[in-house]
Amino acid sequence: MRGLPGNQLRVSQRSSPGEGWDEGLASACPWVLQRSSYRSAPLIVVQGVTKRYDGEPALADVSIAVARGEFAFLIGTNGAGKTTLLRILLREEPFDAGVVLVNGVDVSRIRGAALTKFRRRIGVVFQDTRLLPNATVRENVGLPLQVRGRATREIDTAVTQVLERVALADKSERFPRQLSGGEQRKVALARAVIAKPDILLCDEPTDSINPTHAREIMGLLLEINSDGVTTLVATHDSEIVNNLRRRVIRMDAGAILADEPVGVFNSG
């Protein structure tokens, strides 16, 4: 099990994301470099994080580190804490104890405009997709650039490119209700990566879709990861996990049970 050893994390707070991050954390946590195939300091550090809902623990003393450019699965049954952990990384949920650093920034301290800027570096594929029902595929995908005030021509070019990447260019003028579940997930993925994020968080991206679309989506996630995007995928899809043999972080009842560099869904 890979966790953060007690009292080894000593990283000073910084006003600018990433400043001196790799060097500072590499010296503070040499164990990360020793155990990571990426040989780089982690982009994400979660140390001793606890989260409670109505007094009941959703996360219990969770500690993980994810290297820049790494691909990892979060697995476990419903209620294991996977979604809660992703929401904390996105700063959608507060937590009761512990430390979460993303690119050297303490996420609990981010407020206002800085929070908006922080979230813009993270792409998210939600389990319920959160597509706008009355917007076309093109409009949904281009929304992240539109809210940033990008020029129409720039948005059109970027949308066309990313829709071609997910093989939905011919359905750009359709509405979400006119798409299959797998196609809706592809639209959500296209929207998540159109702004070229540093981190991609996916919550059950292959849930309730057919095996063909599931394989296509995982192929896209691996392709995006190969571009250098740090990717965390919460899933209970054992076939996908077993076939890909990537890092597996196993959760149960809000705790980390195991962390395997090359894992399978059921390892005993």
C-alpha positions in Angstrom: 0.0 0.0 0.0 1.4 3.4 -1.0 0.6 6.1 1.5 2.3 9.2 2.8 4.6 8.4 5.6 3.9 10.4 8.7 5.7 13.8 9.1 7.5 13.4 5.7 5.5 16.1 3.9 7.0 19.5 4.6 6.1 21.8 1.8 5.9 25.5 2.4 2.8 27.4 1.2 3.3 29.3 -2.1 1.3 32.0 -3.7 1.9 30.9 -7.3 1.0 27.4 -8.4 4.0 25.1 -9.1 6.8 27.5 -8.0 9.6 25.3 -6.9 7.2 22.4 -6.5 9.1 19.5 -8.0 12.3 20.3 -6.3 10.8 21.1 -2.9 8.6 18.0 -2.8 11.2 15.7 -4.3 13.5 16.5 -1.4 10.7 16.2 1.2 9.3 13.0 -0.2 12.1 11.0 -1.9 10.0 7.8 -1.5 7.7 9.1 -4.2 10.5 9.2 -6.7 11.7 5.8 -5.7 8.3 4.1 -6.1 7.0 6.0 -9.1 7.7 4.8 -12.6 7.5 8.4 -13.8 10.5 9.5 -11.7 9.0 12.8 -11.0 7.5 14.5 -8.0 3.8 14.1 -7.6 1.3 16.6 -9.1 -1.3 15.5 -6.5 -0.7 14.8 -2.9 -3.4 13.8 -0.4 -2.3 13.3 3.1 -4.4 12.1 6.0 -7.7 13.4 4.6 -10.8 12.7 6.5 -14.3 13.7 5.4 -17.6 13.1 7.3 -21.2 13.4 6.3 -23.6 13.8 9.3 -20.8 12.3 11.5 -20.3 9.3 9.3 -16.8 9.0 7.6 -16.9 9.2 3.8 -13.1 9.3 3.8 -10.9 8.1 6.6 -7.3 9.2 6.8 -6.7 8.8 3.1 -3.2 9.4 1.7 -2.1 9.0 -1.9 0.4 10.7 -4.3 -0.1 10.8 -8.0 2.8 11.7 -10.3 2.6 14.2 -13.1 1.5 12.4 -16.2 0.4 9.3 -14.4 -2.7 7.2 -15.1 -4.5 5.5 -12.2 -7.8 3.8 -11.4 -9.8 4.4 -8.2 -11.8 1.2 -7.6 -14.3 0.1 -5.0 -18.0 -0.5 -4.5 -20.6 2.3 -4.3 -20.0 4.3 -1.2 -16.3 3.4 -1.1 -15.3 7.1 -1.3 -14.2 7.4 -4.9 -16.5 10.3 -5.9 -15.9 12.1 -2.6 -12.1 12.0 -3.3 -12.6 13.4 -6.8 -14.8 16.2 -5.6 -12.3 17.1 -3.0 -9.5 17.3 -5.6 -11.8 19.6 -7.7 -12.4 21.7 -4.6 -16.2 21.0 -4.8 -16.2 19.5 -1.3 -14.5 20.7 1.9 -12.8 18.2 4.2 -12.5 17.9 7.9 -8.8 17.0 8.3 -5.7 16.5 6.3 -3.9 18.2 3.5 -4.5 18.2 -0.3 -1.9 19.8 -2.6 -2.4 20.1 -6.3 0.7 21.4 -8.2 2.0 22.6 -4.8 -1.2 24.6 -3.9 -3.1 23.8 -0.8 -6.6 23.5 -2.2 -8.3 24.3 1.1 -6.9 27.9 0.9 -8.1 28.7 -2.6 -10.9 31.3 -2.9 -12.6 33.5 -5.4 -11.0 34.1 -8.7 -8.1 31.9 -7.8 -10.5 29.0 -7.4 -11.9 29.6 -10.9 -8.4 29.7 -12.3 -7.5 26.5 -10.4 -10.5 24.6 -11.7 -9.7 25.6 -15.3 -6.6 23.4 -15.1 -8.7 20.3 -14.3 -11.0 18.6 -16.8 -13.9 16.5 -15.3 -16.1 13.8 -16.8 -19.0 13.5 -14.3 -21.0 10.3 -14.0 -24.2 12.1 -15.0 -22.3 14.0 -17.8 -23.9 17.4 -16.8 -24.5 18.3 -20.5 -26.8 21.2 -21.1 -30.0 19.6 -22.6 -31.0 22.5 -24.7 -27.5 23.1 -26.2 -26.1 21.3 -29.2 -23.0 19.0 -29.0 -20.9 21.9 -30.5 -22.3 24.3 -27.9 -21.7 22.0 -25.0 -18.2 21.2 -26.0 -17.3 24.8 -26.6 -18.7 26.1 -23.4 -15.4 26.1 -21.4 -13.8 28.3 -24.0 -16.8 30.5 -24.3 -16.9 31.3 -20.6 -13.3 32.3 -20.9 -14.0 34.9 -23.5 -12.2 33.2 -26.4 -12.9 34.4 -29.9 -15.6 32.6 -31.9 -13.2 31.5 -34.6 -10.9 30.0 -32.0 -13.7 28.2 -30.3 -15.0 26.8 -33.6 -11.6 25.5 -34.6 -11.0 23.9 -31.2 -14.5 22.3 -31.1 -14.0 20.8 -34.6 -10.7 19.3 -33.6 -11.8 17.7 -30.4 -15.0 16.4 -31.9 -13.0 14.7 -34.6 -10.8 13.2 -32.0 -13.8 11.6 -30.3 -15.4 10.6 -33.6 -18.5 12.8 -33.2 -17.8 15.5 -35.8 -20.9 14.4 -37.8 -23.1 14.9 -34.7 -22.1 18.4 -33.7 -25.5 19.9 -34.3 -27.5 17.3 -32.3 -28.8 17.7 -28.8 -27.8 15.3 -25.9 -31.2 13.6 -26.0 -30.5 12.5 -29.6 -27.3 10.7 -28.6 -26.7 7.3 -27.1 -25.3 7.0 -23.6 -21.8 6.3 -24.9 -21.9 9.3 -27.3 -23.0 11.5 -24.4 -19.9 10.4 -22.4 -17.7 11.2 -25.4 -19.2 14.7 -25.6 -18.5 15.1 -21.9 -15.0 14.0 -22.4 -14.5 16.4 -25.3 -15.8 19.2 -23.2 -13.4 18.2 -20.4 -10.3 18.3 -22.5 -11.0 21.1 -25.0 -9.1 23.6 -22.8 -6.1 21.2 -22.5 -6.1 20.6 -18.7 -3.2 19.4 -16.6 -5.5 16.9 -14.8 -8.4 14.8 -16.0 -10.8 13.4 -13.4 -13.4 10.8 -14.6 -16.2 9.4 -12.5 -17.5 6.1 -13.9 -16.9 7.0 -17.5 -18.0 3.6 -18.8 -20.9 3.0 -16.5 -24.2 1.8 -18.2 -22.8 2.0 -21.8 -22.2 -0.8 -24.2 -18.8 -2.5 -24.3 -17.8 -1.0 -27.7 -18.3 2.6 -26.4 -16.6 1.6 -23.2 -13.5 0.5 -25.1 -13.5 3.6 -27.3 -13.7 5.9 -24.2 -10.9 4.1 -22.5 -8.8 4.3 -25.6 -9.4 8.0 -25.7 -8.5 8.4 -22.0 -5.2 6.6 -22.7 -4.5 8.7 -25.7 -5.2 11.9 -23.7 -3.0 10.6 -20.9 -0.2 10.0 -23.4 -0.3 13.7 -24.1 0.9 14.3 -20.5 -2.5 14.8 -18.8 -2.5 13.3 -15.3 -5.6 11.0 -15.3 -7.6 9.6 -12.4 -10.5 7.3 -13.3 -13.0 6.1 -10.7 -14.7 2.9 -11.9 -16.2 -0.4 -10.9 -15.7 -1.8 -14.5 -13.5 -4.8 -13.7 -13.0 -5.7 -17.4 -11.5 -2.4 -18.2 -9.2 -2.4 -15.1 -8.1 -6.0 -15.7 -7.3 -5.4 -19.4 -5.3 -2.2 -19.0 -3.2 -3.3 -16.0 -2.5 0.2 -14.8 -2.0 1.6 -11.3 -5.0 0.6 -9.1 -5.9 2.4 -5.9 -8.4 0.2 -4.1 -10.9 1.9 -1.7 -13.5 0.6 0.8 -15.6 2.4 3.4 -13.6 5.6 2.8 -10.2 4.1 3.3 -7.3 3.0 1.0 -7.1 -0.8 1.1 -4.3 -1.2 -1.4 -2.3 0.7 -4.0 -0.8 -1.4 -6.7 1.5 -0.1 -9.5 0.1 -2.7 -11.9 -3.2 -4.0 -10.6 -6.3 -5.9 -11.3 -9.8 -5.4 -10.0 -10.0 -8.4 -7.8 -6.6 -9.2 -6.2 -7.8 -11.0 -3.2 
